[in-house]
């Protein structure tokens, strides 16, 4: 019996998606309106950058037509669904809400969280 393959890292996953879609680095840069430069994407795909901002991940998720949450999880911003250990942080964004959020509301909160983290890093 073959052991299961380990999950792809963010770098491997991004490189795999781009290759599958047949995009060049420059085509991704153009598709993101230069939000993600080809040089930055190359560094992401080679594992030189391991924690890109949520805004970068959001732009890539849109271009690649993949779930934003998957990229956020692979970058370490979210925990895998169903892997919450007792006493650990939940990791999913909207768990504090007293009502279920729509996907648009959750996406907006994630975008704002990325903005706050960017400001914090600049200080």
Residue frames as qw, qx, qy, qz and C-alpha x, y, z in Angstrom:
[[0.000, 0.889, 0.458, 0.000, 0.00, 0.00, 0.00],
 [0.424, 0.433, 0.001, 0.796, 1.39, 3.37, -1.05],
 [0.252, -0.524, -0.446, 0.680, 1.65, 6.10, 1.59],
 [0.242, 0.892, 0.383, 0.009, -0.29, 9.27, 0.77],
 [0.490, 0.464, 0.025, 0.738, 1.54, 12.09, -0.95],
 [0.269, -0.469, -0.374, 0.753, 2.39, 14.99, 1.36],
 [0.254, 0.884, 0.374, -0.116, 0.40, 18.13, 0.59],
 [0.550, 0.510, 0.094, 0.655, 2.01, 20.59, -1.77],
 [0.321, -0.431, -0.233, 0.811, 3.67, 23.63, -0.25],
 [0.257, 0.832, 0.209, -0.444, 2.42, 27.06, -1.30],
 [0.010, -0.628, 0.551, 0.550, 5.38, 27.37, -3.69],
 [0.198, -0.017, 0.935, 0.295, 4.73, 23.99, -5.31],
 [0.297, 0.603, 0.709, -0.213, 1.00, 24.62, -5.49],
 [0.215, 0.819, 0.006, -0.532, 1.36, 28.01, -7.18],
 [0.023, -0.478, 0.717, 0.506, 3.89, 26.67, -9.69],
 [0.259, 0.178, 0.943, 0.107, 1.64, 23.69, -10.42],
 [0.324, 0.720, 0.513, -0.338, -1.46, 25.83, -10.99],
 [0.165, 0.765, -0.259, -0.566, 0.38, 28.24, -13.28],
 [0.097, -0.291, 0.863, 0.402, 1.82, 25.35, -15.30],
 [0.298, 0.379, 0.874, -0.057, -1.58, 23.67, -15.54],
 [0.291, 0.813, 0.321, -0.389, -3.20, 26.88, -16.74],
 [0.688, 0.382, 0.316, 0.530, -0.36, 27.44, -19.21],
 [0.013, -0.997, -0.062, -0.052, 0.37, 30.98, -18.00],
 [0.610, 0.346, -0.281, 0.655, 3.77, 32.59, -18.19],
 [0.387, -0.421, -0.423, 0.703, 5.00, 34.70, -15.27],
 [0.028, -0.072, 0.149, 0.986, 4.39, 37.82, -17.33],
 [0.346, -0.373, -0.639, -0.577, 0.85, 36.75, -18.23],
 [0.473, -0.562, -0.632, 0.247, 0.03, 36.39, -14.53],
 [0.269, -0.297, -0.162, 0.902, 1.50, 39.82, -13.85],
 [0.149, -0.113, -0.389, -0.902, -0.71, 41.30, -16.58],
 [0.441, -0.444, -0.719, -0.303, -3.80, 39.40, -15.39],
 [0.460, -0.579, -0.520, 0.427, -3.35, 40.80, -11.87],
 [0.119, 0.945, 0.122, 0.280, -2.93, 44.35, -13.22],
 [0.434, 0.547, -0.459, 0.549, 0.65, 44.26, -11.92],
 [0.643, -0.653, 0.153, -0.370, -0.49, 43.51, -8.35],
 [0.851, -0.321, 0.383, 0.162, 1.85, 40.51, -8.54],
 [0.257, 0.775, -0.489, -0.306, 5.04, 41.14, -10.50],
 [0.905, 0.263, -0.329, -0.054, 6.58, 38.29, -12.46],
 [0.344, 0.480, -0.661, 0.464, 9.73, 38.52, -10.31],
 [0.444, -0.319, 0.526, -0.651, 7.71, 38.30, -7.08],
 [0.919, 0.059, 0.022, -0.388, 5.73, 35.34, -8.40],
 [0.724, 0.408, -0.535, 0.154, 8.96, 33.59, -9.36],
 [0.037, 0.419, -0.692, 0.587, 10.23, 34.06, -5.80],
 [0.712, -0.154, 0.322, -0.605, 6.94, 32.69, -4.45],
 [0.932, 0.219, -0.179, -0.225, 7.14, 29.64, -6.70],
 [0.635, 0.397, -0.573, 0.333, 10.74, 28.94, -5.66],
 [0.710, -0.528, -0.437, 0.162, 9.94, 29.21, -1.94],
 [0.420, 0.192, -0.236, 0.855, 12.02, 32.35, -1.38],
 [0.331, -0.226, 0.175, -0.899, 8.88, 34.15, -0.17],
 [0.220, -0.175, -0.957, 0.065, 6.75, 31.97, 2.08],
 [0.039, -0.600, -0.657, 0.456, 4.25, 34.41, 3.59],
 [0.103, 0.295, 0.367, 0.876, 2.84, 36.68, 0.87],
 [0.261, 0.085, 0.347, -0.897, 0.18, 39.17, 1.87],
 [0.421, 0.413, 0.773, -0.234, -3.47, 38.14, 1.71],
 [0.403, 0.736, 0.000, -0.543, -3.92, 40.75, -1.03],
 [0.141, 0.497, -0.765, -0.384, -1.37, 38.96, -3.22],
 [0.208, 0.065, 0.975, -0.043, -3.07, 35.63, -2.55],
 [0.440, 0.585, 0.491, -0.473, -6.45, 37.12, -3.39],
 [0.363, 0.685, -0.331, -0.538, -5.18, 38.43, -6.73],
 [0.067, 0.324, -0.915, -0.233, -3.67, 35.03, -7.58],
 [0.345, 0.251, 0.863, -0.272, -6.82, 33.16, -6.53],
 [0.494, 0.656, 0.201, -0.534, -8.87, 35.28, -8.93],
 [0.323, 0.627, -0.564, -0.428, -6.47, 34.78, -11.84],
 [0.076, 0.233, -0.967, -0.068, -6.06, 31.05, -11.25],
 [0.692, -0.207, -0.286, -0.630, -9.76, 30.51, -10.41],
 [0.559, -0.080, -0.778, 0.274, -8.90, 28.66, -7.20],
 [0.508, -0.765, -0.391, -0.063, -10.33, 29.02, -3.71],
 [0.053, 0.792, -0.303, 0.528, -8.78, 31.94, -1.85],
 [0.734, -0.573, 0.248, -0.268, -9.07, 29.96, 1.38],
 [0.971, 0.067, 0.012, 0.231, -6.80, 27.23, -0.02],
 [0.511, 0.584, -0.204, 0.597, -4.05, 29.76, -0.73],
 [0.324, -0.739, 0.259, -0.531, -4.56, 31.36, 2.69],
 [0.920, -0.355, 0.139, -0.093, -4.26, 27.93, 4.31],
 [0.885, 0.243, -0.055, 0.393, -1.11, 27.01, 2.38],
 [0.270, 0.667, -0.227, 0.656, 0.44, 30.34, 3.38],
 [0.432, -0.127, -0.695, 0.561, -0.32, 29.61, 7.03],
 [0.215, -0.234, 0.105, -0.942, -3.00, 32.26, 7.59],
 [0.783, -0.173, 0.001, -0.597, -5.75, 29.66, 8.11],
 [0.374, -0.261, 0.882, -0.115, -5.79, 26.20, 9.62],
 [0.234, -0.035, -0.861, -0.451, -7.08, 23.26, 7.63],
 [0.655, -0.259, -0.085, -0.705, -10.80, 22.75, 8.04],
 [0.926, -0.234, -0.225, -0.192, -11.49, 20.17, 10.71],
 [0.733, 0.172, -0.454, 0.477, -7.98, 20.28, 12.19],
 [0.222, -0.736, 0.192, -0.610, -8.73, 22.41, 15.24],
 [0.556, -0.057, -0.726, 0.401, -6.98, 21.07, 18.31],
 [0.455, -0.792, -0.405, 0.037, -8.34, 21.88, 21.74],
 [0.456, -0.731, -0.019, 0.507, -6.94, 25.19, 22.92],
 [0.440, -0.004, 0.413, 0.797, -5.68, 26.21, 19.47],
 [0.255, 0.446, -0.005, -0.858, -6.84, 29.24, 17.56],
 [0.709, 0.444, 0.506, -0.212, -9.57, 28.39, 15.12],
 [0.366, -0.228, 0.566, 0.702, -7.95, 30.13, 12.16],
 [0.178, 0.552, 0.679, 0.451, -11.11, 30.58, 10.13],
 [0.104, 0.263, -0.008, 0.959, -12.02, 34.21, 9.81],
 [0.399, -0.400, -0.190, -0.803, -15.67, 34.56, 10.64],
 [0.519, -0.259, -0.799, 0.161, -15.92, 32.36, 13.72],
 [0.131, -0.182, -0.484, 0.846, -16.42, 35.39, 15.94],
 [0.307, -0.145, -0.294, -0.893, -19.54, 36.50, 14.09],
 [0.400, 0.096, 0.710, -0.571, -22.86, 35.97, 15.83],
 [0.755, 0.490, 0.252, -0.354, -24.52, 35.35, 12.45],
 [0.751, 0.104, 0.486, 0.434, -23.20, 33.56, 9.41],
 [0.034, 0.673, -0.242, -0.698, -21.41, 35.88, 7.04],
 [0.795, 0.587, 0.096, -0.123, -21.89, 35.75, 3.31],
 [0.826, 0.051, 0.177, 0.532, -18.85, 34.82, 1.24],
 [0.304, 0.741, 0.087, 0.592, -18.66, 38.45, 0.06],
 [0.425, -0.863, 0.096, -0.255, -18.62, 39.69, 3.67],
 [0.865, -0.384, 0.199, 0.255, -15.97, 37.16, 4.64],
 [0.701, 0.384, 0.162, 0.578, -13.87, 38.13, 1.62],
 [0.038, 0.863, 0.004, 0.504, -14.11, 41.80, 2.57],
 [0.652, -0.738, 0.163, -0.060, -13.04, 41.02, 6.15],
 [0.877, -0.082, 0.209, 0.424, -10.05, 39.05, 4.83],
 [0.465, 0.648, 0.105, 0.594, -9.12, 41.97, 2.58],
 [0.258, -0.889, 0.079, -0.370, -9.30, 44.34, 5.56],
 [0.837, -0.495, 0.175, 0.152, -7.22, 41.95, 7.68],
 [0.776, 0.251, 0.153, 0.558, -4.56, 41.98, 4.97],
 [0.144, 0.818, 0.028, 0.556, -4.61, 45.78, 5.02],
 [0.563, -0.799, 0.123, -0.171, -4.20, 45.86, 8.81],
 [0.892, -0.240, 0.190, 0.333, -1.28, 43.44, 8.65],
 [0.590, 0.533, 0.100, 0.599, 0.39, 45.58, 5.99],
 [0.141, -0.879, 0.066, -0.451, 0.10, 48.66, 8.20],
 [0.776, -0.612, 0.154, 0.011, 1.47, 46.72, 11.20],
 [0.867, 0.059, 0.149, 0.471, 4.52, 45.60, 9.20],
 [0.366, 0.717, 0.051, 0.591, 5.24, 49.18, 8.14],
 [0.412, -0.875, 0.058, -0.248, 5.48, 50.37, 11.76]]
